[in-house]
Amino acid sequence: MSPSHSFRDIAGMSPMRFLRDTRLEQARNLMLCGNMRPSEAAAQVGFAIAAHFAREFKSRLDKSATDYLRRLRFHERCLRADTDKQFAGAGAGACNR
């Protein structure tokens, strides 16, 4: 049994796919928690070519890294606004998207 084949049996994916998925997850975390731009996060986790990162990110998450961040930050602002209103006694529901 080859090492690649046994890895696939254990992890359920090829070593290259595992590495790519791990890098994409690390880049996503850097963008969310480290406030990095997609190109910065891509370089930080080992994607030498930003276009390759963009293609892989979109392939895995069905949207570009920029759109992904925009949407999450929008929802984060809505949650913050709802929380602020709750503490002010105005109730929830400012963002219904």
C-alpha positions, 0 to 999 in steps of 0.5 A: 500500500502506498503512503498516498493511498493509506492517507486517502483511506484514513483522511478520506481525501488525497494529501494535496486536497487535505493541504489545500483545504487546510490552507484555505481554512487558515486563510479564512481564519486570518481574514476573519480574525486577523483582519487580513485582506485575501491576498495577504492571507493567501500569501501567509498560508503559502499560496504564491499566486493570488489568482490560484488562491481566489480560484480555489477559495471560490471553488470551495465556498462558492463565492469569492473571498472578498464577497465572503468577507463582505457578507460576514462583516455585514451580518456582524454589523447587524448583530452588533446593531441588534445587540446595541438596541437590546441593551438600549431597551429598543428590542431586536430585529434591525437586520432581517437579512 
